Amino acid sequence: MKKNATKKTKKTNCRIVDIAAMAGVSTGTVDRVLHNRGNVSEEAREKIQQAIAETSYPSSRVSASPVAGKPCRILSLIPAFLPGEYWSKVNEGIRKAEREYASFHVEVKQLPFDQYDKKSFDTLIRSIKQMDVQGVIIATLFGKSVLRLAQWLDKQKTPYVLIDAWVEGTNCLAYNGPDSFQSGYVGGRLLLERIRKDDNVIIFNVMDHTRFESTQCARREEGFRSYLSEAGFQGEIRLAFLLAKSPWKNEQLLNRLIRPQNRFGGGILFNSRVGMVASWFLKREKFDFALVGYDAIKINIPYLKNGIVSHLIAQHPEEQGYNSVKALFYHQVNQPVKKMNFMPIDILVKENIDYYTNYYTNHI
C-alpha cells in the first residue's frame, strides 16, 4: 500500500529579489542578512531565513547578484542643496537606497542644478547625452525641459523616474511624488478654515531674477484656487514675488504689502521656503495672519511650533528618493515596477510635529 505523502516543492532558480518578495522585505535587507552586516530586526531576519529554507538553493547561491558584473549607473538630477533643506532630504533617500543596493553594482551620480535657473538644467541635458547610464532620476521643476529630456531618453530606451511633480506626456518608468493639485487643494482648505471668506489672501512665490514658477508650485496653485472657488471665497488673491537670495528686498516688499488697509487674513507658500515669510512676522510679533507652508524641514518647524505657521503639508521627500532608486534597480533585474506612486499628503500642526519628526528620525 502506497502512502499518500504531501511533499513541499521547493522553488528553483531563486534570486535575491524572490527571497525579498517572499519575506516581505527589501532586497537590501536580504543582502545584509546573507552577508551578516547587521542592522536588521530579529523579525525580518527570521522571515528571510524561513524564505531561504523554502528554496532549493543555498544562501551563497541566493546571494549572488542577479546583475553580477553588470553595472547599474543612475543619474540623479535634483537641485543643489544645503544641509537640512528640502532637496537634502530627497538625497538622503537616494543615498540610503544606493547603500542598500551597493552589492548589486548600483551607483548614483548626482548632477545638481539651480532650481531657479532653467538654463542650468538645460546644460545638464546636453552633458547627459555623453554619459553611459542605466537610469535617470529627474526632479521636474522645469516641465518643458523635462519633457524634452524624457523624449530623448525614450529614444535611447533609458528608463527614468520622475519625482516632485508629475509631467504629462512622458513615458517614465515610475513617478514618486505627491498629487500636486490635491496638495494645493488641501492647502486652500486649511487656509480658508483660519480666515473669513471675504478676507484677502497672498500667494507667495519664490524666484531668482525671473518670475519662474516650478511645475510643482503651478499645479498646487491650481488646486488652491480651485478649492477657494468651490468654497465661495469672496476676497482677493494677490501674488507676491520673493527673491531667493535677497532677504532685504523681501523685507521691503513685505513692509509695503502687509498693511492693515489691505485686509490680508492669510497666505500660502507652495514650496519649502515658508520660513522666509514667517521670519518677517516673527520680528514684528504679528500672529494674526494665517500662514500655510510645505515641508517639515528644520528651518520651518520652529515657526510651526510658535504659531507663525498654522500648518505644514509634508510629502515624504526621503521616500521619493529611495523609491526612485529602487524602481530603477527593479527594472534592471526584470521585476515589476508600479508606475504611479503618490505620496501621502500629511497635515502637520504644532501638536503633532514632534511625533512626526521623531518617527522619521528613527525609521528613515
DAUR-V121048 format. One record per backbone hydrogen bond with DSSP energy under -0.5 kcal/mol. NH is the residue of the N-H (numbers start at 1). CO is the residue of the C=O. E is the energy in kcal/mol with one decimal. If there is no record, write none. Layout:
nh->NH co->CO e->E
nh->NH co->CO e->E
//
This chain:
nh->5 co->3 e->-1.4
nh->7 co->5 e->-0.6
nh->10 co->8 e->-0.5
nh->11 co->54 e->-1.1
nh->18 co->15 e->-0.6
nh->19 co->15 e->-1.9
nh->20 co->16 e->-2.4
nh->21 co->17 e->-2.1
nh->22 co->18 e->-2.5
nh->23 co->19 e->-2.2
nh->24 co->20 e->-1.4
nh->25 co->20 e->-2.1
nh->30 co->26 e->-1.7
nh->31 co->27 e->-2.5
nh->32 co->28 e->-2.0
nh->33 co->29 e->-1.8
nh->34 co->30 e->-2.6
nh->35 co->31 e->-1.9
nh->36 co->33 e->-1.1
nh->37 co->32 e->-2.8
nh->38 co->32 e->-0.5
nh->45 co->41 e->-2.4
nh->46 co->42 e->-2.3
nh->47 co->43 e->-1.9
nh->48 co->44 e->-2.3
nh->49 co->45 e->-2.6
nh->50 co->46 e->-2.2
nh->51 co->47 e->-2.2
nh->52 co->48 e->-2.6
nh->53 co->49 e->-2.1
nh->54 co->50 e->-1.1
nh->55 co->52 e->-1.7
nh->56 co->11 e->-2.2
nh->61 co->58 e->-1.1
nh->62 co->58 e->-2.1
nh->63 co->59 e->-2.3
nh->64 co->61 e->-1.1
nh->68 co->65 e->-1.4
nh->70 co->67 e->-3.0
nh->71 co->69 e->-0.6
nh->72 co->105 e->-2.5
nh->74 co->72 e->-0.5
nh->74 co->107 e->-3.1
nh->75 co->135 e->-2.2
nh->76 co->109 e->-2.9
nh->77 co->75 e->-0.6
nh->77 co->137 e->-3.2
nh->78 co->76 e->-1.1
nh->80 co->113 e->-2.5
nh->85 co->82 e->-2.1
nh->88 co->85 e->-0.6
nh->89 co->85 e->-1.1
nh->89 co->86 e->-1.0
nh->90 co->86 e->-1.3
nh->91 co->87 e->-2.1
nh->92 co->88 e->-1.8
nh->93 co->89 e->-1.6
nh->94 co->90 e->-1.8
nh->95 co->91 e->-2.8
nh->96 co->92 e->-2.2
nh->97 co->93 e->-2.0
nh->98 co->94 e->-2.2
nh->99 co->95 e->-2.3
nh->100 co->96 e->-2.0
nh->101 co->97 e->-2.1
nh->102 co->99 e->-1.0
nh->104 co->101 e->-1.7
nh->105 co->102 e->-1.8
nh->106 co->101 e->-1.4
nh->107 co->72 e->-2.1
nh->107 co->105 e->-0.6
nh->109 co->74 e->-3.0
nh->109 co->107 e->-0.5
nh->110 co->108 e->-0.5
nh->111 co->76 e->-2.8
nh->112 co->110 e->-0.5
nh->113 co->78 e->-0.7
nh->115 co->113 e->-0.6
nh->117 co->114 e->-1.9
nh->118 co->116 e->-0.5
nh->120 co->117 e->-0.7
nh->121 co->117 e->-1.0
nh->122 co->118 e->-2.4
nh->123 co->119 e->-2.1
nh->124 co->120 e->-1.1
nh->125 co->121 e->-1.5
nh->126 co->122 e->-1.3
nh->127 co->123 e->-1.5
nh->128 co->124 e->-2.5
nh->129 co->125 e->-1.1
nh->130 co->127 e->-1.5
nh->131 co->128 e->-2.2
nh->133 co->131 e->-0.8
nh->134 co->73 e->-3.1
nh->135 co->73 e->-0.9
nh->136 co->159 e->-1.3
nh->137 co->75 e->-3.3
nh->138 co->136 e->-0.5
nh->138 co->161 e->-2.9
nh->139 co->77 e->-2.5
nh->139 co->137 e->-0.5
nh->140 co->163 e->-1.6
nh->143 co->141 e->-1.0
nh->146 co->142 e->-2.6
nh->147 co->143 e->-2.2
nh->148 co->144 e->-1.8
nh->149 co->145 e->-2.4
nh->150 co->146 e->-2.8
nh->151 co->147 e->-2.1
nh->152 co->148 e->-1.7
nh->153 co->149 e->-2.6
nh->154 co->150 e->-2.4
nh->155 co->151 e->-1.6
nh->156 co->152 e->-1.8
nh->157 co->153 e->-0.6
nh->157 co->154 e->-0.8
nh->158 co->153 e->-2.5
nh->159 co->157 e->-0.6
nh->161 co->136 e->-2.7
nh->162 co->174 e->-2.3
nh->163 co->138 e->-2.3
nh->164 co->176 e->-0.9
nh->165 co->163 e->-1.5
nh->170 co->167 e->-1.0
nh->173 co->160 e->-2.7
nh->174 co->160 e->-0.8
nh->175 co->339 e->-3.6
nh->176 co->162 e->-2.6
nh->177 co->175 e->-0.5
nh->177 co->341 e->-1.8
nh->180 co->178 e->-1.1
nh->183 co->179 e->-2.5
nh->184 co->180 e->-2.2
nh->185 co->181 e->-2.2
nh->186 co->182 e->-2.6
nh->187 co->183 e->-1.8
nh->188 co->184 e->-2.1
nh->189 co->185 e->-1.8
nh->190 co->186 e->-2.6
nh->191 co->187 e->-2.2
nh->192 co->188 e->-2.5
nh->193 co->189 e->-1.6
nh->194 co->191 e->-1.7
nh->195 co->191 e->-0.6
nh->199 co->196 e->-1.5
nh->200 co->263 e->-2.6
nh->201 co->236 e->-2.7
nh->202 co->266 e->-1.6
nh->203 co->238 e->-3.0
nh->204 co->202 e->-0.6
nh->204 co->268 e->-2.6
nh->205 co->203 e->-0.5
nh->205 co->240 e->-3.1
nh->207 co->242 e->-3.0
nh->208 co->210 e->-0.9
nh->210 co->208 e->-1.8
nh->212 co->210 e->-2.1
nh->215 co->141 e->-1.7
nh->218 co->214 e->-2.6
nh->219 co->215 e->-2.0
nh->220 co->216 e->-2.2
nh->221 co->217 e->-2.5
nh->222 co->218 e->-1.8
nh->223 co->219 e->-2.1
nh->224 co->220 e->-2.7
nh->225 co->221 e->-2.7
nh->226 co->222 e->-2.1
nh->227 co->223 e->-2.1
nh->228 co->224 e->-2.1
nh->229 co->225 e->-2.4
nh->230 co->226 e->-2.4
nh->231 co->227 e->-2.4
nh->232 co->229 e->-1.1
nh->233 co->228 e->-2.7
nh->234 co->197 e->-3.0
nh->235 co->197 e->-1.2
nh->238 co->201 e->-2.8
nh->238 co->236 e->-0.6
nh->240 co->203 e->-2.5
nh->242 co->205 e->-3.6
nh->242 co->240 e->-0.7
nh->244 co->207 e->-3.3
nh->246 co->243 e->-1.1
nh->250 co->246 e->-1.9
nh->251 co->247 e->-2.1
nh->252 co->248 e->-1.7
nh->253 co->249 e->-2.3
nh->254 co->250 e->-2.7
nh->255 co->251 e->-2.2
nh->256 co->252 e->-1.8
nh->257 co->253 e->-2.2
nh->258 co->254 e->-2.4
nh->259 co->257 e->-1.5
nh->262 co->259 e->-1.7
nh->263 co->260 e->-1.4
nh->265 co->200 e->-2.8
nh->265 co->263 e->-0.5
nh->266 co->200 e->-1.0
nh->267 co->290 e->-2.7
nh->268 co->202 e->-2.2
nh->269 co->292 e->-1.8
nh->270 co->204 e->-0.7
nh->276 co->273 e->-1.9
nh->277 co->273 e->-0.5
nh->277 co->274 e->-0.9
nh->278 co->274 e->-2.5
nh->279 co->275 e->-2.1
nh->280 co->277 e->-0.7
nh->281 co->277 e->-1.4
nh->282 co->278 e->-2.3
nh->283 co->279 e->-1.9
nh->284 co->280 e->-1.1
nh->285 co->282 e->-1.0
nh->286 co->281 e->-2.3
nh->287 co->285 e->-0.6
nh->290 co->265 e->-2.4
nh->291 co->289 e->-0.6
nh->292 co->267 e->-2.2
nh->293 co->311 e->-2.3
nh->294 co->271 e->-1.0
nh->295 co->313 e->-2.5
nh->297 co->295 e->-1.6
nh->298 co->84 e->-0.6
nh->300 co->297 e->-1.1
nh->301 co->297 e->-1.6
nh->302 co->298 e->-0.7
nh->303 co->300 e->-0.6
nh->304 co->300 e->-1.3
nh->305 co->301 e->-2.3
nh->306 co->302 e->-2.1
nh->307 co->304 e->-0.7
nh->308 co->303 e->-0.9
nh->309 co->303 e->-2.3
nh->310 co->291 e->-2.5
nh->310 co->308 e->-0.5
nh->311 co->291 e->-1.0
nh->312 co->348 e->-2.1
nh->313 co->293 e->-1.7
nh->314 co->312 e->-0.6
nh->314 co->346 e->-2.4
nh->320 co->316 e->-1.7
nh->321 co->317 e->-2.0
nh->322 co->318 e->-2.7
nh->323 co->319 e->-2.8
nh->324 co->320 e->-1.2
nh->325 co->321 e->-1.6
nh->326 co->322 e->-2.1
nh->327 co->323 e->-2.2
nh->328 co->324 e->-1.8
nh->329 co->325 e->-2.3
nh->330 co->326 e->-2.8
nh->331 co->327 e->-2.1
nh->332 co->328 e->-1.7
nh->333 co->329 e->-1.6
nh->334 co->331 e->-1.4
nh->335 co->330 e->-3.1
nh->341 co->175 e->-2.1
nh->341 co->339 e->-0.6
nh->343 co->177 e->-1.9
nh->346 co->314 e->-1.7
nh->346 co->344 e->-0.9
nh->348 co->312 e->-3.1
nh->348 co->346 e->-0.6
nh->352 co->349 e->-1.3
nh->353 co->349 e->-1.4
nh->356 co->352 e->-1.8
nh->357 co->353 e->-2.6
nh->358 co->354 e->-2.4
nh->359 co->355 e->-1.9
nh->360 co->356 e->-1.9
nh->361 co->357 e->-2.2
nh->362 co->358 e->-1.6
nh->363 co->359 e->-1.5
nh->364 co->360 e->-1.9
//
